[in-house]
Amino acid sequence: MTAKGGAPEEAPAYVGHDRAAARRIDVRDVACPLTWVRTRVALDQIAAGETLEVLLLAGEALESVPRTAEEEGHSVARREAWPEAGLGAWRVLLVKGAPRPASELLP
């Protein structure tokens, strides 16, 4: 779901089953790798320890977004089918990890 001008539309913060999400994004309307790109941008805009709720579709996005988040130091608090958002929709709650120290190999 996008707002005028192609920017992703943001839903208000949402209280889920057991964690309050600081932010919610819906990436059901884009394909990989844009699902991760939009998720990464949203993670960059919240503080470490806060939760991001991501609505996505089953398939490649459901596999790659949580996996990539964990590879980058975030954790997956919940991953569940979310039929309220439509057929094939899933909800993933990501908890932003602490910033990693800069690499000595990269400038």
KETOR-791108 format. One record per residue: z, x, y of N, C-alpha, C in turn; residue in one letter. Coordinates in steps of 0.02 Angstrom, whole numbers, padded with zeros to 5 digits, always signed. Layout:
ZXYZXYZXYA
...
This chain:
+00000+00042-00058+00000+00000+00000+00000+00045+00062M
-00049+00035+00103-00053+00077+00162-00050+00036+00225T
-00023+00066+00277-00020+00034+00342-00085+00050+00379A
-00094+00021+00436-00153+00033+00476-00159+00108+00490K
-00219+00135+00481-00230+00205+00493-00224+00247+00429G
-00213+00215+00371-00211+00250+00309-00144+00282+00290G
-00094+00278+00334-00029+00307+00318+00006+00262+00267A
+00045+00292+00222+00080+00250+00173+00129+00203+00206P
+00130+00141+00183+00176+00092+00209+00245+00104+00178E
+00296+00103+00219+00364+00114+00194+00400+00048+00190E
+00435+00040+00135+00479-00018+00128+00548+00003+00153A
+00589-00044+00172+00657-00027+00193+00696+00002+00135P
+00750+00037+00152+00794+00065+00100+00814+00009+00052A
+00819+00025-00010+00829-00025-00062+00888-00005-00105Y
+00931-00051-00120+00988-00038-00163+00968-00057-00234V
+00965-00008-00278+00944-00019-00347+01004-00034-00391G
+00996-00023-00454+01048-00040-00502+01112-00001-00489H
+01108+00064-00479+01169+00102-00471+01165+00156-00418D
+01112+00162-00383+01105+00211-00329+01071+00177-00270R
+01094+00193-00211+01060+00168-00151+01006+00219-00133A
+00945+00196-00125+00890+00240-00107+00889+00249-00031A
+00885+00312-00009+00880+00326+00062+00811+00306+00088A
+00763+00306+00042+00694+00291+00062+00657+00265+00001R
+00606+00224+00014+00566+00196-00039+00493+00205-00022R
+00453+00228-00070+00381+00234-00060+00345+00199-00117I
+00285+00177-00103+00244+00143-00152+00179+00182-00157D
+00168+00213-00215+00107+00253-00225+00062+00222-00278V
+00069+00157-00288+00028+00122-00338-00045+00119-00318R
-00059+00129-00255-00128+00122-00231-00167+00187-00228D
-00137+00242-00251-00171+00307-00250-00169+00338-00319V
-00215+00385-00331-00219+00420-00395-00190+00490-00388A
-00173+00519-00445-00150+00588-00445-00207+00632-00419C
-00193+00683-00381-00128+00712-00365-00095+00682-00302P
-00127+00632-00271-00098+00603-00210-00031+00570-00223L
-00018+00547-00284+00047+00517-00298+00102+00569-00287T
+00091+00631-00310+00141+00683-00299+00142+00705-00227W
+00085+00711-00195+00082+00733-00125+00124+00687-00082V
+00115+00622-00089+00154+00573-00049+00229+00575-00068R
+00243+00585-00132+00313+00590-00153+00345+00652-00123T
+00309+00707-00124+00336+00770-00096+00349+00764-00022R
+00304+00732+00015+00314+00722+00087+00377+00680+00099V
+00386+00627+00059+00445+00585+00067+00509+00623+00049A
+00507+00665-00002+00565+00706-00020+00583+00754+00036L
+00532+00780+00069+00544+00827+00125+00579+00793+00184D
+00577+00726+00186+00605+00690+00243+00675+00662+00229Q
+00703+00677+00171+00771+00655+00157+00814+00717+00144I
+00880+00708+00147+00926+00764+00137+00939+00776+00063A
+00959+00837+00047+00979+00853-00022+01034+00806-00044A
+01028+00781-00105+01077+00734-00132+01059+00662-00121G
+01013+00648-00075+00991+00578-00064+00940+00559-00116E
+00931+00493-00123+00886+00466-00174+00823+00437-00143T
+00767+00451-00176+00702+00423-00158+00680+00377-00213L
+00663+00315-00195+00636+00268-00244+00560+00270-00239E
+00528+00281-00296+00455+00285-00299+00429+00230-00345V
+00385+00188-00318+00351+00138-00360+00283+00166-00378L
+00269+00168-00443+00205+00195-00466+00181+00158-00527L
+00121+00174-00549+00092+00140-00607+00100+00183-00670L
+00103+00149-00727+00106+00184-00791+00044+00228-00798A
+00051+00281-00837-00005+00326-00848+00010+00395-00820G
-00041+00427-00793-00034+00496-00770+00019+00503-00716E
+00022+00457-00669+00072+00462-00615+00143+00459-00642A
+00155+00415-00690+00221+00407-00719+00243+00470-00756L
+00196+00506-00784+00212+00568-00819+00219+00626-00770E
+00172+00632-00723+00170+00692-00681+00220+00693-00624S
+00233+00636-00592+00279+00636-00534+00349+00656-00555V
+00380+00626-00606+00447+00648-00625+00449+00720-00651P
+00398+00739-00689+00395+00808-00716+00391+00859-00659R
+00347+00847-00611+00339+00894-00556+00402+00896-00513T
+00433+00838-00503+00495+00836-00464+00548+00880-00497A
+00556+00874-00562+00605+00915-00597+00587+00989-00594E
+00523+01005-00599+00501+01075-00594+00518+01105-00526E
+00521+01063-00475+00535+01086-00407+00610+01081-00389E
+00652+01065-00439+00724+01066-00428+00757+01001-00410G
+00720+00946-00415+00748+00879-00403+00768+00849-00471H
+00805+00795-00471+00822+00764-00535+00799+00691-00536S
+00786+00668-00596+00765+00599-00607+00827+00559-00627V
+00849+00514-00583+00909+00474-00596+00893+00414-00639A
+00833+00387-00632+00815+00328-00670+00739+00323-00672R
+00715+00298-00729+00643+00286-00738+00638+00222-00779R
+00611+00169-00749+00611+00105-00784+00551+00062-00764E
+00530+00021-00811+00477-00028-00796+00503-00073-00740A
+00460-00092-00695+00479-00131-00637+00430-00189-00627W
+00434-00240-00671+00385-00294-00669+00384-00334-00604P
+00439-00330-00565+00440-00366-00501+00386-00341-00453E
+00363-00279-00465+00312-00249-00422+00241-00258-00450A
+00235-00293-00505+00169-00306-00533+00160-00275-00602G
+00105-00294-00634+00089-00272-00701+00081-00196-00703L
+00116-00163-00747+00110-00091-00755+00150-00050-00706G
+00190-00083-00664+00228-00047-00613+00292-00018-00643A
+00310+00041-00618+00371+00075-00638+00408+00097-00576W
+00473+00104-00583+00516+00128-00529+00549+00192-00553R
+00544+00244-00511+00575+00307-00526+00621+00324-00468V
+00684+00340-00483+00731+00362-00432+00738+00437-00438L
+00721+00472-00384+00726+00545-00382+00783+00565-00335L
+00825+00610-00357+00878+00637-00315+00855+00706-00291V
+00852+00713-00225+00828+00776-00197+00877+00832-00212K
+00850+00888-00237+00890+00946-00252+00902+00988-00190G
+00946+01037-00198+00961+01083-00143+00900+01128-00131A
+00890+01150-00069+00834+01195-00056+00841+01259-00097P
+00785+01282-00121+00784+01344-00159+00778+01403-00112R
+00807+01460-00131+00799+01520-00090+00726+01541-00088P
+00706+01570-00033+00637+01593-00027+00623+01649-00076A
+00562+01652-00100+00542+01704-00147+00530+01770-00110S
+00548+01824-00142+00534+01889-00112+00461+01906-00117E
+00425+01872-00161+00354+01886-00171+00309+01851-00121L
+00334+01797-00092+00294+01759-00045+00320+01770+00025L
+00274+01773+00073+00296+01783+00143+00331+01723+00171P
